[in-house]
Amino acid sequence: MSLVVVGSAALDTVETPCEKRENLLGGSAVYFSVAASFFTSVHLAAVVGEDWPEEHTRLLKTRGIDTAGLQVVPGGKTFRWHGRYEPNLNDRETIDVHLNVLTQHDPVLPEHYRRCQFLFLANGATGLQLRMLEQCPGTVLTVADTMDLWIRTEPDQLAELLRRVDGLVLNDSEAKLLSGEQNVVRAGRRVRQMGPRFVIIKKGEHGAMFFGQHETYVLPAYPTADVVDPTGAGDAFAGGMMGYLAEQGQFDPLSLKQAIAYGTITASFTVEGFSLEGLLRATRDDLDARLEQYKRMVSF
Amino acid sequence: MSLVVVGSAALDTVETPCEKRENLLGGSAVYFSVAASFFTSVHLAAVVGEDWPEEHTRLLKTRGIDTAGLQVVPGGKTFRWHGRYEPNLNDRETIDVHLNVLTQHDPVLPEHYRRCQFLFLANGATGLQLRMLEQCPGTVLTVADTMDLWIRTEPDQLAELLRRVDGLVLNDSEAKLLSGEQNVVRAGRRVRQMGPRFVIIKKGEHGAMFFGQHETYVLPAYPTADVVDPTGAGDAFAGGMMGYLAEQGQFDPLSLKQAIAYGTITASFTVEGFSLEGLLRATRDDLDARLEQYKRMVSF
């Protein structure tokens, strides 16, 4: 079934203890799309400036990603993020952010995007997420991501969003902030009571938790010895998950659990290289082989 | 098969955001024994002072725990620990420690302890752990725990211990310290190369990882909404694990995985009350029911 993602496209500068890389292809919608492209064709909506290298668009197209919704703002500059990771490669500091064209991003989705059945609203201003929802009235599954900034600054709009989406994906500290609960299980349940049918809490290197009406799932991260750059892992997790669901065309609890496992695996490939290098090296067969290995690691 | 644990018996003072409790029954060997007692009879070796309430010994005996190796030092005082938990109930600060009789603890194990087949050396001075090993020459499985203090102060003795035990259990920050690796997967593999056939890394609320020669397992913690007091969870984890293995009388990779799952479940009951309250409320049927629930949460 058709899958649309609305989010950011970015040029990142990433510093790890070993290396500094500049002008890397990044952004939530980009990581999501490439991860989802292992499973299904994705329609990407994002905005970039005139400095956006055409080769990035070409790369996305080679993955079967529809870039009709990738809007280039004349005279504009692409969103830039600069981060530095601690030696543990988990904690990071944001050195610099230039929103640039993101501040004016209020896309009108192409007509064929509006007929999508699966919609992912990557992290972004809540008002914009709501307007995207309105442009896609026929979805069967809508999932959103959010972050501390919007939880703090747009609580009313976020409350409305939570009543209107089917699922919410967010990280553990954000879930605690949103719910006011210190315990992550209570936080997940409380956020679910705010509207979505399910909540997925991402815990980075510690995996993910799923809270549905009757189901709770906990899945550890795939144990990766070679973490190069964790940027985009959360978006790739969501991309693998939604891509699998769109491929299957269903989202019952068991499909969701399998989808979270695929999300875990796509995230594990993502962190093994800078930018999209780790994901682009992998094939669907690599994903399936690692999924089987992972299954043996967690089942007993 | 017979299981011996050598470790501490303590009187704890625990402060959580909601409550302060004093003179609680605690100590690594005590938590371990009670957790293991769901599965098998345990022979406990520890030292206490004259202030040790006889009721604690009686309680241990009602669980089928052999206290022949519980040595009371005339005129001595029991080991005391005082800790305070942060609101997240994961991080804690040690307010006060009185080693008391622990400083003179160099037990001579009862004759029937020395014929044990399963031996757990709970966290303690490495020299003492080595002397306990020597007193039990016929074990089929010996597992040790250790901590940052001994890693820093007794590296040579610890290196010898690692060459002589079958398994090592330690937490993630300790594994990183011992190995010099920042990545937990690399840390686990590196520690295994120091001698033990397997290494289990405890990650608290994030679960545990197992590193064997050919196997890596990752198991999340059981998602507990009602954390009251996390003290002793790591020791109860080890107790559940070793108790199950001693009950089965085997420790092949698949039994170890099942044992880690049982350790996870005993730890989850432990944190649901102060001291041993959570564990003592549970029955073996409760453990088995939660294990089944847990299995459904992690399998896909």
Interface residues (C-beta under 8 A of the other chain):
Chain A: P87 N88 L89 Q182 N183 V184 V185 R186 R189 K203 E205 H206 G207 M209 T216 Y217 V218 L219 P220 A221 Y222 P223 T224 A225 V227 L254 K257 Q258 I260 A261 K295 M297 V298 S299 F300
Chain B: P87 N88 L89 Q182 N183 V184 V185 R186 R189 K203 E205 H206 G207 M209 T216 Y217 V218 L219 P220 A221 Y222 P223 T224 A225 V227 L254 K257 Q258 I260 A261 K295 M297 V298 S299 F300
